[in-house]
């Protein structure tokens, strides 16, 4: 198989990809992977310092990236992000919805404020970005959206109750939006990571929790953030993923395949 052929399948030369939540650990690795595949990457998020650092790292590695501040839970902020990217680059070919928050509050102690905070970031933010950027892609004649789900999109998980609810809803949203957008040439898929030591879940992954996870993971280890890149490239690629929409790919070391 020639490098040229692989480039036609997985190359992103000339494509503009926006990664919301790109300043985080997992989102940042996706940004770097997309940039190394040739994309111009817009690192979008609320942490200005981390976002600028990620964009600088990508440039240092020879990629093309810029940071734009955004509040993923506000429609107008997302519209401003889209306008800025289109003004700078002319279009958006792909979107990754990677912003997320988590919590291990015991179920009976979860307050309304915490419930709304998690749902707003994980679910409402994904929904709003699908609307704002999806409209642009429909008018442009095509594009690809990748939502970030979780193993909890597939089955419940203890200690992260509202997070699990939000990620199950993200998968359902993905499938519904995929159905709506497919006639317009816009694909919508879901990447569902297993257990990765990212910022939002470090406090939750204590030793007993890690031991329980590893006992339920056939590969016997946690994931490493760069291991998400291949699946993301497949689902975002207009060539390799051209007939894939409404799908979920689990990158979890076999966690969702495990029973006893």
GULUM-408633 format. One record per residue (C-alpha): residue number from 1; residue in one letter; x, y negated, z negated. Coordinates in steps of 0.02 Angstrom, whole numbers. Layout:
# residues N
<resi=NUM | resn=A | px=X | py=Y | pz=Z>
...
***
This chain:
# residues 260
<resi=1 | resn=X | px=0 | py=0 | pz=0>
<resi=2 | resn=X | px=80 | py=-162 | pz=57>
<resi=3 | resn=X | px=100 | py=-317 | pz=-52>
<resi=4 | resn=X | px=6 | py=-414 | pz=81>
<resi=5 | resn=X | px=-145 | py=-300 | pz=63>
<resi=6 | resn=X | px=-143 | py=-315 | pz=-126>
<resi=7 | resn=X | px=-133 | py=-504 | pz=-107>
<resi=8 | resn=X | px=-292 | py=-503 | pz=-2>
<resi=9 | resn=X | px=-381 | py=-407 | pz=-141>
<resi=10 | resn=X | px=-315 | py=-489 | pz=-298>
<resi=11 | resn=X | px=-231 | py=-650 | pz=-242>
<resi=12 | resn=X | px=-307 | py=-815 | pz=-296>
<resi=13 | resn=X | px=-204 | py=-935 | pz=-190>
<resi=14 | resn=X | px=-301 | py=-1096 | pz=-160>
<resi=15 | resn=X | px=-438 | py=-1053 | pz=-284>
<resi=16 | resn=X | px=-490 | py=-1162 | pz=-430>
<resi=17 | resn=X | px=-539 | py=-1071 | pz=-589>
<resi=18 | resn=X | px=-607 | py=-1155 | pz=-746>
<resi=19 | resn=X | px=-580 | py=-1061 | pz=-909>
<resi=20 | resn=X | px=-688 | py=-1129 | pz=-1051>
<resi=21 | resn=X | px=-604 | py=-1078 | pz=-1212>
<resi=22 | resn=X | px=-440 | py=-1066 | pz=-1121>
<resi=23 | resn=X | px=-344 | py=-1140 | pz=-1265>
<resi=24 | resn=X | px=-372 | py=-984 | pz=-1372>
<resi=25 | resn=X | px=-270 | py=-824 | pz=-1378>
<resi=26 | resn=X | px=-373 | py=-716 | pz=-1261>
<resi=27 | resn=X | px=-430 | py=-860 | pz=-1150>
<resi=28 | resn=X | px=-253 | py=-923 | pz=-1138>
<resi=29 | resn=X | px=-189 | py=-755 | pz=-1077>
<resi=30 | resn=X | px=-326 | py=-754 | pz=-945>
<resi=31 | resn=X | px=-272 | py=-928 | pz=-892>
<resi=32 | resn=X | px=-92 | py=-871 | pz=-872>
<resi=33 | resn=X | px=-141 | py=-715 | pz=-778>
<resi=34 | resn=X | px=-250 | py=-812 | pz=-657>
<resi=35 | resn=X | px=-113 | py=-941 | pz=-630>
<resi=36 | resn=X | px=15 | py=-806 | pz=-595>
<resi=37 | resn=X | px=-105 | py=-732 | pz=-468>
<resi=38 | resn=X | px=-102 | py=-901 | pz=-379>
<resi=39 | resn=X | px=-253 | py=-993 | pz=-447>
<resi=40 | resn=X | px=-258 | py=-1173 | pz=-500>
<resi=41 | resn=X | px=-320 | py=-1156 | pz=-678>
<resi=42 | resn=X | px=-416 | py=-1284 | pz=-779>
<resi=43 | resn=X | px=-391 | py=-1246 | pz=-963>
<resi=44 | resn=X | px=-549 | py=-1315 | pz=-1045>
<resi=45 | resn=X | px=-586 | py=-1321 | pz=-1230>
<resi=46 | resn=X | px=-606 | py=-1423 | pz=-1388>
<resi=47 | resn=X | px=-429 | py=-1403 | pz=-1458>
<resi=48 | resn=X | px=-328 | py=-1535 | pz=-1366>
<resi=49 | resn=X | px=-160 | py=-1486 | pz=-1440>
<resi=50 | resn=X | px=-176 | py=-1302 | pz=-1400>
<resi=51 | resn=X | px=-251 | py=-1337 | pz=-1229>
<resi=52 | resn=X | px=-109 | py=-1450 | pz=-1176>
<resi=53 | resn=X | px=17 | py=-1323 | pz=-1242>
<resi=54 | resn=X | px=-62 | py=-1185 | pz=-1139>
<resi=55 | resn=X | px=-64 | py=-1291 | pz=-981>
<resi=56 | resn=X | px=118 | py=-1338 | pz=-1011>
<resi=57 | resn=X | px=166 | py=-1155 | pz=-1032>
<resi=58 | resn=X | px=82 | py=-1109 | pz=-869>
<resi=59 | resn=X | px=174 | py=-1248 | pz=-778>
<resi=60 | resn=X | px=338 | py=-1193 | pz=-854>
<resi=61 | resn=X | px=306 | py=-1019 | pz=-782>
<resi=62 | resn=X | px=279 | py=-1095 | pz=-610>
<resi=63 | resn=X | px=89 | py=-1100 | pz=-609>
<resi=64 | resn=X | px=-34 | py=-1241 | pz=-581>
<resi=65 | resn=X | px=-139 | py=-1293 | pz=-731>
<resi=66 | resn=X | px=-216 | py=-1441 | pz=-818>
<resi=67 | resn=X | px=-312 | py=-1464 | pz=-980>
<resi=68 | resn=X | px=-483 | py=-1545 | pz=-995>
<resi=69 | resn=X | px=-570 | py=-1570 | pz=-1161>
<resi=70 | resn=X | px=-749 | py=-1505 | pz=-1170>
<resi=71 | resn=X | px=-884 | py=-1465 | pz=-1297>
<resi=72 | resn=X | px=-956 | py=-1302 | pz=-1229>
<resi=73 | resn=X | px=-1118 | py=-1325 | pz=-1326>
<resi=74 | resn=X | px=-1163 | py=-1490 | pz=-1243>
<resi=75 | resn=X | px=-1235 | py=-1496 | pz=-1067>
<resi=76 | resn=X | px=-1172 | py=-1671 | pz=-1032>
<resi=77 | resn=X | px=-995 | py=-1624 | pz=-1085>
<resi=78 | resn=X | px=-1000 | py=-1476 | pz=-966>
<resi=79 | resn=X | px=-1065 | py=-1588 | pz=-827>
<resi=80 | resn=X | px=-922 | py=-1709 | pz=-859>
<resi=81 | resn=X | px=-799 | py=-1563 | pz=-851>
<resi=82 | resn=X | px=-870 | py=-1507 | pz=-684>
<resi=83 | resn=X | px=-866 | py=-1683 | pz=-614>
<resi=84 | resn=X | px=-685 | py=-1707 | pz=-667>
<resi=85 | resn=X | px=-630 | py=-1542 | pz=-589>
<resi=86 | resn=X | px=-723 | py=-1576 | pz=-427>
<resi=87 | resn=X | px=-652 | py=-1751 | pz=-418>
<resi=88 | resn=X | px=-476 | py=-1682 | pz=-442>
<resi=89 | resn=X | px=-484 | py=-1521 | pz=-341>
<resi=90 | resn=X | px=-640 | py=-1533 | pz=-233>
<resi=91 | resn=X | px=-730 | py=-1379 | pz=-297>
<resi=92 | resn=X | px=-740 | py=-1238 | pz=-426>
<resi=93 | resn=X | px=-723 | py=-1061 | pz=-361>
<resi=94 | resn=X | px=-732 | py=-969 | pz=-526>
<resi=95 | resn=X | px=-783 | py=-993 | pz=-707>
<resi=96 | resn=X | px=-735 | py=-896 | pz=-862>
<resi=97 | resn=X | px=-843 | py=-921 | pz=-1017>
<resi=98 | resn=X | px=-722 | py=-877 | pz=-1157>
<resi=99 | resn=X | px=-767 | py=-995 | pz=-1300>
<resi=100 | resn=X | px=-816 | py=-898 | pz=-1455>
<resi=101 | resn=X | px=-828 | py=-898 | pz=-1644>
<resi=102 | resn=X | px=-848 | py=-758 | pz=-1770>
<resi=103 | resn=X | px=-890 | py=-733 | pz=-1954>
<resi=104 | resn=X | px=-889 | py=-591 | pz=-2080>
<resi=105 | resn=X | px=-1018 | py=-665 | pz=-2199>
<resi=106 | resn=X | px=-1124 | py=-528 | pz=-2281>
<resi=107 | resn=X | px=-1292 | py=-519 | pz=-2194>
<resi=108 | resn=X | px=-1399 | py=-577 | pz=-2341>
<resi=109 | resn=X | px=-1286 | py=-729 | pz=-2364>
<resi=110 | resn=X | px=-1291 | py=-794 | pz=-2185>
<resi=111 | resn=X | px=-1362 | py=-970 | pz=-2184>
<resi=112 | resn=X | px=-1459 | py=-1054 | pz=-2046>
<resi=113 | resn=X | px=-1311 | py=-1168 | pz=-2012>
<resi=114 | resn=X | px=-1193 | py=-1021 | pz=-1986>
<resi=115 | resn=X | px=-1321 | py=-931 | pz=-1878>
<resi=116 | resn=X | px=-1342 | py=-1081 | pz=-1765>
<resi=117 | resn=X | px=-1155 | py=-1116 | pz=-1757>
<resi=118 | resn=X | px=-1116 | py=-942 | pz=-1691>
<resi=119 | resn=X | px=-1265 | py=-932 | pz=-1574>
<resi=120 | resn=X | px=-1231 | py=-1107 | pz=-1506>
<resi=121 | resn=X | px=-1050 | py=-1073 | pz=-1461>
<resi=122 | resn=X | px=-1063 | py=-892 | pz=-1404>
<resi=123 | resn=X | px=-1232 | py=-889 | pz=-1319>
<resi=124 | resn=X | px=-1296 | py=-1066 | pz=-1288>
<resi=125 | resn=X | px=-1127 | py=-1122 | pz=-1223>
<resi=126 | resn=X | px=-1120 | py=-976 | pz=-1101>
<resi=127 | resn=X | px=-1297 | py=-1010 | pz=-1042>
<resi=128 | resn=X | px=-1266 | py=-1197 | pz=-1016>
<resi=129 | resn=X | px=-1104 | py=-1167 | pz=-920>
<resi=130 | resn=X | px=-1191 | py=-1039 | pz=-809>
<resi=131 | resn=X | px=-1322 | py=-1169 | pz=-768>
<resi=132 | resn=X | px=-1204 | py=-1315 | pz=-738>
<resi=133 | resn=X | px=-1069 | py=-1224 | pz=-642>
<resi=134 | resn=X | px=-1190 | py=-1101 | pz=-562>
<resi=135 | resn=X | px=-1284 | py=-1244 | pz=-479>
<resi=136 | resn=X | px=-1121 | py=-1309 | pz=-407>
<resi=137 | resn=X | px=-1074 | py=-1137 | pz=-341>
<resi=138 | resn=X | px=-1246 | py=-1111 | pz=-264>
<resi=139 | resn=X | px=-1231 | py=-1276 | pz=-173>
<resi=140 | resn=X | px=-1055 | py=-1230 | pz=-118>
<resi=141 | resn=X | px=-1113 | py=-1063 | pz=-48>
<resi=142 | resn=X | px=-1032 | py=-945 | pz=-173>
<resi=143 | resn=X | px=-924 | py=-916 | pz=-324>
<resi=144 | resn=X | px=-895 | py=-803 | pz=-472>
<resi=145 | resn=X | px=-935 | py=-816 | pz=-657>
<resi=146 | resn=X | px=-855 | py=-707 | pz=-789>
<resi=147 | resn=X | px=-935 | py=-707 | pz=-961>
<resi=148 | resn=X | px=-841 | py=-635 | pz=-1109>
<resi=149 | resn=X | px=-941 | py=-508 | pz=-1207>
<resi=150 | resn=X | px=-878 | py=-381 | pz=-1333>
<resi=151 | resn=X | px=-892 | py=-199 | pz=-1383>
<resi=152 | resn=X | px=-1034 | py=-267 | pz=-1490>
<resi=153 | resn=X | px=-1127 | py=-303 | pz=-1329>
<resi=154 | resn=X | px=-1148 | py=-114 | pz=-1316>
<resi=155 | resn=X | px=-1184 | py=-65 | pz=-1497>
<resi=156 | resn=X | px=-1197 | py=-150 | pz=-1667>
<resi=157 | resn=X | px=-1043 | py=-176 | pz=-1774>
<resi=158 | resn=X | px=-1038 | py=-198 | pz=-1963>
<resi=159 | resn=X | px=-980 | py=-359 | pz=-2047>
<resi=160 | resn=X | px=-1002 | py=-470 | pz=-1892>
<resi=161 | resn=X | px=-1190 | py=-474 | pz=-1883>
<resi=162 | resn=X | px=-1230 | py=-635 | pz=-1791>
<resi=163 | resn=X | px=-1077 | py=-617 | pz=-1679>
<resi=164 | resn=X | px=-1143 | py=-446 | pz=-1627>
<resi=165 | resn=X | px=-1314 | py=-520 | pz=-1592>
<resi=166 | resn=X | px=-1239 | py=-660 | pz=-1488>
<resi=167 | resn=X | px=-1130 | py=-544 | pz=-1383>
<resi=168 | resn=X | px=-1272 | py=-423 | pz=-1349>
<resi=169 | resn=X | px=-1369 | py=-573 | pz=-1288>
<resi=170 | resn=X | px=-1223 | py=-630 | pz=-1179>
<resi=171 | resn=X | px=-1226 | py=-463 | pz=-1088>
<resi=172 | resn=X | px=-1414 | py=-475 | pz=-1062>
<resi=173 | resn=X | px=-1395 | py=-655 | pz=-1003>
<resi=174 | resn=X | px=-1259 | py=-600 | pz=-882>
<resi=175 | resn=X | px=-1370 | py=-470 | pz=-801>
<resi=176 | resn=X | px=-1518 | py=-588 | pz=-787>
<resi=177 | resn=X | px=-1415 | py=-730 | pz=-713>
<resi=178 | resn=X | px=-1328 | py=-609 | pz=-595>
<resi=179 | resn=X | px=-1498 | py=-561 | pz=-526>
<resi=180 | resn=X | px=-1547 | py=-743 | pz=-504>
<resi=181 | resn=X | px=-1384 | py=-798 | pz=-421>
<resi=182 | resn=X | px=-1348 | py=-647 | pz=-310>
<resi=183 | resn=X | px=-1451 | py=-709 | pz=-161>
<resi=184 | resn=X | px=-1344 | py=-867 | pz=-162>
<resi=185 | resn=X | px=-1177 | py=-776 | pz=-154>
<resi=186 | resn=X | px=-1133 | py=-809 | pz=-337>
<resi=187 | resn=X | px=-1079 | py=-657 | pz=-437>
<resi=188 | resn=X | px=-1094 | py=-648 | pz=-627>
<resi=189 | resn=X | px=-1008 | py=-513 | pz=-730>
<resi=190 | resn=X | px=-959 | py=-478 | pz=-909>
<resi=191 | resn=X | px=-788 | py=-429 | pz=-979>
<resi=192 | resn=X | px=-807 | py=-343 | pz=-1147>
<resi=193 | resn=X | px=-647 | py=-332 | pz=-1250>
<resi=194 | resn=X | px=-622 | py=-210 | pz=-1392>
<resi=195 | resn=X | px=-517 | py=-260 | pz=-1540>
<resi=196 | resn=X | px=-382 | py=-387 | pz=-1508>
<resi=197 | resn=X | px=-295 | py=-486 | pz=-1647>
<resi=198 | resn=X | px=-359 | py=-654 | pz=-1586>
<resi=199 | resn=X | px=-378 | py=-810 | pz=-1693>
<resi=200 | resn=X | px=-564 | py=-792 | pz=-1727>
<resi=201 | resn=X | px=-552 | py=-616 | pz=-1801>
<resi=202 | resn=X | px=-385 | py=-613 | pz=-1893>
<resi=203 | resn=X | px=-470 | py=-641 | pz=-2062>
<resi=204 | resn=X | px=-591 | py=-499 | pz=-2025>
<resi=205 | resn=X | px=-456 | py=-374 | pz=-1973>
<resi=206 | resn=X | px=-388 | py=-326 | pz=-2143>
<resi=207 | resn=X | px=-301 | py=-158 | pz=-2167>
<resi=208 | resn=X | px=-457 | py=-59 | pz=-2209>
<resi=209 | resn=X | px=-548 | py=-133 | pz=-2059>
<resi=210 | resn=X | px=-403 | py=-95 | pz=-1942>
<resi=211 | resn=X | px=-393 | py=84 | pz=-2007>
<resi=212 | resn=X | px=-579 | py=109 | pz=-1975>
<resi=213 | resn=X | px=-563 | py=37 | pz=-1799>
<resi=214 | resn=X | px=-413 | py=145 | pz=-1755>
<resi=215 | resn=X | px=-501 | py=300 | pz=-1818>
<resi=216 | resn=X | px=-638 | py=261 | pz=-1692>
<resi=217 | resn=X | px=-523 | py=214 | pz=-1548>
<resi=218 | resn=X | px=-458 | py=362 | pz=-1445>
<resi=219 | resn=X | px=-303 | py=266 | pz=-1391>
<resi=220 | resn=X | px=-261 | py=236 | pz=-1574>
<resi=221 | resn=X | px=-210 | py=54 | pz=-1568>
<resi=222 | resn=X | px=-272 | py=-124 | pz=-1551>
<resi=223 | resn=X | px=-273 | py=-210 | pz=-1383>
<resi=224 | resn=X | px=-142 | py=-332 | pz=-1322>
<resi=225 | resn=X | px=-212 | py=-491 | pz=-1244>
<resi=226 | resn=X | px=-126 | py=-472 | pz=-1073>
<resi=227 | resn=X | px=-218 | py=-305 | pz=-1052>
<resi=228 | resn=X | px=-375 | py=-404 | pz=-1012>
<resi=229 | resn=X | px=-301 | py=-485 | pz=-857>
<resi=230 | resn=X | px=-322 | py=-342 | pz=-734>
<resi=231 | resn=X | px=-508 | py=-321 | pz=-765>
<resi=232 | resn=X | px=-533 | py=-510 | pz=-756>
<resi=233 | resn=X | px=-443 | py=-521 | pz=-589>
<resi=234 | resn=X | px=-552 | py=-381 | pz=-520>
<resi=235 | resn=X | px=-716 | py=-460 | pz=-576>
<resi=236 | resn=X | px=-668 | py=-636 | pz=-520>
<resi=237 | resn=X | px=-589 | py=-586 | pz=-355>
<resi=238 | resn=X | px=-696 | py=-630 | pz=-203>
<resi=239 | resn=X | px=-620 | py=-482 | pz=-110>
<resi=240 | resn=X | px=-592 | py=-341 | pz=-234>
<resi=241 | resn=X | px=-752 | py=-381 | pz=-329>
<resi=242 | resn=X | px=-858 | py=-438 | pz=-184>
<resi=243 | resn=X | px=-1000 | py=-312 | pz=-216>
<resi=244 | resn=X | px=-990 | py=-312 | pz=-407>
<resi=245 | resn=X | px=-1119 | py=-415 | pz=-500>
<resi=246 | resn=X | px=-1218 | py=-391 | pz=-660>
<resi=247 | resn=X | px=-1085 | py=-271 | pz=-724>
<resi=248 | resn=X | px=-991 | py=-253 | pz=-888>
<resi=249 | resn=X | px=-815 | py=-184 | pz=-901>
<resi=250 | resn=X | px=-759 | py=-128 | pz=-1074>
<resi=251 | resn=X | px=-573 | py=-148 | pz=-1110>
<resi=252 | resn=X | px=-574 | py=-61 | pz=-1279>
<resi=253 | resn=X | px=-457 | py=89 | pz=-1282>
<resi=254 | resn=X | px=-608 | py=205 | pz=-1275>
<resi=255 | resn=X | px=-698 | py=131 | pz=-1427>
<resi=256 | resn=X | px=-870 | py=129 | pz=-1345>
<resi=257 | resn=X | px=-844 | py=307 | pz=-1280>
<resi=258 | resn=X | px=-812 | py=376 | pz=-1454>
<resi=259 | resn=X | px=-940 | py=467 | pz=-1561>
<resi=260 | resn=X | px=-860 | py=596 | pz=-1676>
***
